[in-house]
Amino acid sequence: MSKQELLSNGRQQLLTKSLAPKKIVDDRKPLYLLVGVIFLLLFLFILYPLFKVFWMSVYDDGFTLNNYIKFFSSSFNLTPLWNTLMLASSVAMLGTFIGYVFAYVVTRTRFVGKRFVKIFGTFPMISPPFVISLAAIILLGQNGVLTRNIISPIFGEGFSIYGFKGLLLVETMSYFPTAFLIFVGVFSAIDPVLEDAAHNMGASPSKTFREIIFPLTKPGIYSSLLLLFIESIADFGNPLVLSGGFKVLSVEAYLKITGEFDLPMGATISMVLLVPALIAFFVQKYYVDKKSFVTLTGKSSTSSFFKSHSLLTNIFLGSVIFITTSMIVLFYGAVVWGSFVKVWGADHSFTMSNYFTGVEDSWNYIKDTFILSAVATPLTGLMALIISYLIVRKKFIGKGFMEVASMLSFAVPGTVVGIGYILAFNESPFLLTGTSAIIIILFIFRNMPVGIRSSIASLKQLDPAIEEAAMNLGANTVTTLKDITAPLLAPAFFSGVAYSFVRCLTAISAIIFVVSGSWNLLTVSLLGQVENGHLSIACAICVLLILTAGSILGIMQFLIYRKGIKQRD
């Protein structure tokens, strides 16, 4: 054979090898290892703490139900249970109503100030959980501005913001943004062609709403009611500041442990608190999520859905928007104003010293908060990305259990989580109490569900063929996730990271149980300032927290925009 023939055969063999499909990598062992690690982490940091709370409530030299019998046989203990359920139900209904109106105005009307409505509809989400309670005390407390100058002169003495009415007000203002975001998505999914068809057939806007729009938004209504119910049950900061004589379970469990050092009864109250929250969570997950939002058409429409409304409807919608936004401006304006007065209730002269004093007194808290948040946030995003990828793209035994377990911490009230962590990690072999690790871990598994839901929704919109092509070319699961899937999920990932960081800055309910002298958080310092009556300094810290959280979200959105992955408005 000549030299030319040898070279020709060699080129042909190389060409054949290059065109041949790559051998698909068998990555079952790495997959099983990854799944095993995730299951271990979920068990250790979600299920095990909950088991410890349950075990503390039923074990006393043997299995016993004495704590539960004691709890349910006393009207003194049943009152907080009834108060908790009544408050949560009221907040869910009122918050859902306000969120519905806000979303309807933004998506279905020509309201001039829709951009501002959208801002006010989400603003309370970036503030500490009890900042509105602080504003309520400034405005409507016994020595509040409105109480002293308007309410008492007109209606006489006896008005009090403390108790059910005050908690209903502040929790509704705090949590209606959750309903607003749900309904914006629901209304956006309804094809406006349906409304055009009804209008062309002579239906009035009110009849179109009753017979078309409202039925299609029912799944969103159910979802909003359940989620706001869970958020109200889990609320700790607002009741601690504003409950007065109106006792709720989250605060009672905290006081049993920190005030009376009665761990078994505190654990029992926590388990009682957990039951309605879990019922609402599973109803929302397995019933409401199965409801379809799909309308008759499968394609987006360019039809205008900004129909004219009657004068009465416009007045009603405008009144709800005006009252709610006015209260938000009033409450947050009171916090800003309160941060510039010397001594609240005694000396209202202007000063900047509250900011300097607040930063000086809370510097260690500020430093710890940012260090722990900076460590926990990327780990939270990474965990959420991995779990969502496994759930959507892989098949393995226990996938449904992984999804439920990973989302469980969203439904568990913070008080229960905090108590579970101090019980689970206060002794060998998992001695973490007093370390930074326990706070970081709590941050990760507490904030992870939002990132998981966001990533799952984005993954379901990606064609699996993209990843299959990479694996056909020899890439394993880790390489595919790192080089293909993760870049495509960047918007969902960064949104989850931004949310996680803000939640780390404003967390209180679970964190208050695991902070220590070595590691503490700014919200704990803020709560201490409120309890000690240093309202002006507390207001200054709140303003700094809000500005920081808002700036972080703004920078994150700007970076996403610059990279060409701006999220849908």
N, C-alpha and C positions, 0 to 999 in steps of 0.2 A: 504494500500500500504506500502510495506516495505521500510526501509531506503535506501537500495541499488537501488530499483526502482526509488525512488525520486531523488537520485543522478544521475541516468542514464538519466531520463527525463530532468533534469536541464542541463546536458552536451549537450544533443541533441538540446535543445532550444538555448543555447549559440552558438553552432556550426551553426545552421540554421541562426541565426542573423548575425554571422560573414561572412557567405558566401553570404548572400543576398546583392544585389547591393545597394549601397548608394543612397539616394535620391539626385537627381541633384538639386543643389542650384539655386534658382531663383534669379539671380543677375541683373535683368533688371533695377531696381531702381538705384543701384550704377552705372550701366553702363550709364544710362541716365544722372545721375548727373555728371559723369566724362565727358561725351560728351558735356554737357552743359557748364561745366567749360572751356573746351578746346575751344569751340566756342566763349565764352566770351573773353578769352585771345586773340584769333586770331583777333576778331573784334576790341578789344581795342588797340592792339599794332601793328597791320598790316593794317587793313582796315580803321580804324578811322583816323590815321595820313595821309593816302593818301586822304581821303575825305576832311580833313582840308586843304590840299594843293590845291585841286580842288576848294573848296569853297572860299579860299582866292583869287583865280585867277578870279572868276566870280561874286563876291559879292562886291558891293560898294553902300550902301544904297538901295539895291535891286539887282536882278539878272541882269548881264550885260556881254557882250562879248567884251567890249571896250579894255581890255588888249590884247586879242587875235587879234583883228583887228589892234591894234597898233603894235603888234609884226610882223604879217604877211604883213603889209603894208610898212614896212621899210626894205630896202635892207641891212642896217646895222645889223638888227636882223636876217635876213635870212642867212647871211654869216656864222655865227657860226653853224646854222643848217646844211647847206651844208657841212661845214668842218667836223662836227661830223660824218655825214653819210659816207662821203668819207673816212675819216680815219678809221672808224669802219669796212667798207667793205674791205679796203686794208689790215688791220691787220688780219681780218678773213681769207682772201685768203692766204696771205703769211704765217701766223701762222699755218694754216691747212696743207699747203704744207710741211713745215719743220717738223711738228709733224708726218705727214704721213711717211716721209722718215725715221725719227728716229725710229718709231715703226716697219717699214718694216725691217730695218737693225737688230733690236733687235730680231724680231720673225722669220725672213725668210732668214737670211744669216749666214755665218760662220765668220762674222767679229770678229777679235781677241779681240778687246777692247769693246765688247758689254756691259760688266758690267759698264765700265766708261761712255759709251754712255747713259746708263740708268740713271746713277747718274746725268750727265749733263742735261739730258732731264727733270729732276724734280727739280733740284737745285733752279731755280728762284722762285719756289713756297714758299720757306721758308724765303724769304727775304722781307723787307719792299717794298711796291709797287713802290716807286720812287728811289730805290737804283741804278737802272741802269741809270736813268736820272742823278743822281749824278756822276756816273762814266763817263757818256757821257760828262758832263761839264769838268771833270778833263782831259779827253783825247782829246775832240774835241771842247771844248769851245774856246772863243776868245783867251784865254791864255793857252789853253790846250797843253799837251805834244806833241801829234801828229800834232795838228794844227801849233804849233810854229816851230817844228823841221822837219816836213815832208811835210804837205799839203801846207802851205804858201810858202816855198822856191820853191816847184815844180810848184804849180798851181797859186801862187800869192795870194794877199789878196782878201777878199770877201766871203770866205767860212764861213758858219754858221750852227751849229747843231740845232739851234732853229727853230721851225716851223714844217711843215708837215713831212719832211724827218727825222728829229730827233725823232719826236713822233712815226713815223712808225717803226723806228729801235728799240726804247726802248720798245714800247708796244708789238711788235712781240717777242722780247726776253723775255718779262715778261709773255706772255700768251700762247706761243706755247706749254708749258708743259701740258696744259689742253687738247690740241689736241693729244699730244703724249699718254697720259693715255687713252684717248678714243680709239685710234687706236690699242694700245696694247691689249685691250680687244676684239676689233673687229677681229684682225688677229688671236688671240688665239682661237676664236670661229669657225674659218674656218677649216674644217677637211682636213688635208693634203692628204688624200686619193684622193681627187678631183685633186690635182696637180699631184699625182702619175699617175692617170689614163690618164690625158692629156699628161704627159711626155711619158708614154708607147705607146700612139697613135702617137707619133712623133712630138708633139707640142713643139716649142721652149719655153724657159723661158719667153721671151717677149710676145709671143702669149698667153701663159698660164696666164700671168698677165693681159693682155688686155681683155681676154674673160671670165676669171673665177674669179681671185682675185679682180680686180677693180670693177666689177659689184656688188660683194658681200660686198664690203666696202662702197658702195654709201650711205647707211643710216648713217654710221659713219661720212662720209664726210659732209653730210647735218647737222648732229648734231654738229659737230665741228665748221662749219661755223657760225651757229646760236649762239652757246655758246660764241665763241670768239667775235662775233659781239656785244653781250650783255656786255661782259667784257670790251671791248674797249669803248662802249658808257658810261658805268658806271665809267670809270677811271677818277680819280680826281687829284691824286698826281702827276702823270707824266705831264699832261698838265699844272698844276699850276707852275711846275718848269721849263718846257722846251718849252712851246707853243710859247713864244715870241709874234709876231703879229698874229699868227695863232689861232684865237679864236674858242673855242668849248663851247657847251652849259653847261656842268657841271661847268666849271670855271665861265662862265658868270652868271649863277644863284647864285653862291657863292658870286661873287663881287657885284651883285645887292643888296643882303641882307646885307653883311658885310661892303661894301664900300659906297653904295648909300642909304642904309636903305630903299630900295624900295621893301617891302615884296610882294605886289601884282604882280609886274612884275617878281620878283624872283620865285614866285609860278607858274606864267604862263610859264616861261621858263622851269621850272621843269616838268610841265605837257606835254609840247611839247617834252621834252627829254624822258618822260616815254612812249609815244606812240610807237616809233619803238622798244623799249626794250620789251614791252609787246607783240607786234606782233610777234617778234622773239621767245619769250618764248612760246606762245601758239602754234605757228607753230611747234616748236621743240617738245612740249609735246603731241600734238594731231595728228600730221602727222608723224614726223620722228620717234617717239617712237613706232609707230605702224608698222614700217618697220621691217621685220624679218631678223635676222642674221643666221637663221637656215640653215644648209647645208643638203645634202641628207642623211647622216648617223646620227644615234641617239646616237652613242657610241664614246668615245674617241679612238683615234688611236695611235699606236706606230710607225707609218710610219715616216720616216725622211722627213722633208720638207725643208731641207737646200740644195736646188738645186744650181747648178753652174750657174753663170751669165756671160754674155759677158764682155769683157774687158771694153767696153764703158760704160756699166751699172755700173760696179764696180767703174770706175773713177767718174761717175756722183754721185753715192751714197756717195762715199768717200769724194768728194769735198763738198757736202752739210753738211755732218757730220763735216768735218774738219773746214770749215769756221764758222759754228755755234758754235761749242765747243771752237774754238779759240777766238771768240768774247766773249763768256761767261767767259773764263779764263782771257782774257784781261780786261774786264770790272770789274769783281770782284777782280782781281789782282790789278787794279788801286785803288779800294776802300781800300784794305788792305794797299797798299803802301801809299796812301794819309793819312791814319790814323797815319803814323809814321813821317810825315814831319811837321816842326814847323808852317810855314805859307804858305798855298798853293799859288803858283804864285809869292812868294817873297823870302822865305827862305825854301829850301828843305832839310835842314840838319836833321839828324835822331833825334827823340825824342819820349819818352813814355808819355810825359805830356798831350797829347790829351786825352788819356784814363782817366787819373786822373781828368783832367778838365771836361771832358764830364760826368763822373760819379758824380763829385761834383756838377756841375751845374744842372744835371738832376736827382738827387737822389730822390726828391719828385715825379717826373714823373715816375721813375722806381718803386718806392714803390707802388704808386697808380695803375700802370699798372698791377703789379703782384697780388695785392690784388683783384682788380676788375676781372681780368681774372680767378683767382682761384675760385672766387665765381660763376662767370657766366658759367664756363666750365661744371661742373657736372650738373647744372640745364639745360643747353643746351642738354646734352646727355640724361637726363631723359625725357625732353619734346619730343625729337625726338623719343625715344623708345616708349613712350605712344602713340603718334600720329600714328606712323607706325603700332603699334599693332592694334589700333582701325581700321585703314584703311584696313588692310589685313585680320584681323580675325573676325571683328564684322560687323553686319548689322544694319544700323540705317539710318534714314532720313537725307540727307545732307552729306553723306560720300564723294561723289565726290567733293562737295563744300569745305569740310574740307581739302581734299588733295590739291586742287588748292590754297586755301587761305594760307595753311602752306608753300607751295613752292613759293608763290608770292614774298616774300622778296628777293629771289635769283635773280629775274628778275628786280626788282626795283633798279635803280641806287642809289648809296649811297648818292649822293647829294639830291635826292628827299626824301629819308628816313630821312636824317638829318633835312631837312626843315620841313617835316611833324611832326617830334617829337618836334621841338621847337614851332610849332603852336599848337599842340594838348595838350602839357603838360606844358604850360606856364601860365595856369590860373586854378582856381578852377572849378570843383572838382578834377582835375587831375594835381595838381601843383607839378611837379617833377623836373623842371628845377633847375640846380645847385646842385642836389643831386647825390649820387652814384647810386641810384636806376635807374635813367634814362639811365645811361651808361650800367649797368648790363642788363637791359631789352633789350636795343638795341643790345647788344652782343648776347643775347639768340636768339632773333627772326631773327637776321641777319645771324647767323651761323647755325641755326637749319636745313635748307633744306638739307645740305650735309649729316647730320646724318640720316635724314628721308629717303633719297634715299638709303643710305647704308643699313639701317635696313629693309626697304621694300624688297630690293633684297635678303637679308639673310632670312627673314621670308618666302618668297615664296619658299625657298629651304627646309624648315622644314615641315615635315609631320604634318598636323593638328591633326592627330589621337593621337599624344603624349599629346597635350593639352586637347583633348576630353576625354582621359582616366583619366586625373587628375580631370576634372570636373565631370565625372561619379562617381568618388570616393568622391565627396563632396566638392571639392575645388571651390572657387568662382573666378571671373575674376582677382582680385588683387593678390590672392595667386598663381594662375596659372602663371600670368605674372612675379611675383617676384621669385617663386621657380623653374619654369620650363622654361619659354621662355627666360627670361633675361640671365640666365647662358649660354644658347645655342647661344645667340646673342652677347656674350662677344667680339669676334673679331670686329664685326661691331660697337659695342658700343664704344670700346676703340679707334678704328680708327677715329670715329666721334669726340670723346673727344679730341684726339690729334690734329686733324685738327682745331677744335674750339679754342683750346688754342693758337695755332700758329696764327690763324686769329685775335684773340684778341690782341696779341702782335704787329701785323703789321697793324692793322686797321687805316684808316685815313679819308676816304671820308665822311662817315656819322657821325663819332665820332667828327669831328672838329666843328660841330654845337652845340654839347651838353656838351662839356667839360666846366669846370668853374675854378674859382680860388681855389675852395675847392678840386676838383678832376680833374686831368689832366692825359694825357697819353704820353708815351715816343715818339711815332711817331709824336705827335704835337711839342714836343721839337725838334725833329730831323728836321722837316720841318722849324721851326723857325731858326735853325742854318744854314740851306741852304739858306733861304731868306736873312739872315744877312751877308752872305758871309763867315761864319766860316766853310769852307769846310772840313778842317782837323779834327775838332771836330765832325762834322757830320759823317765823314767816320768812326771814332772810335766808335760812337754810333751804326752805321750800322753793323760793325763787331761784336760788342757785341750782338746785336739782332739776327744776323744770327747764331752765335755760340749757343746762348740760344735756339732758335727755333730748330736747328738741333739736339742739345743734348736731348731736350724733345722728339722729334720724335724717336731718337735712343733708349732712355731709354724705351719708350713705346713699341717699337717693341721687345726689349730684354725681357721685362716682359711678353709680350704675348707669346714669344718663350718658356720662362721658364715654363709657365703654360700649355704648350702643345697645344696651340691654335694658332700657327704661321699661318699667313695668306698665301694664295697662292702667290707664287712669280710671 
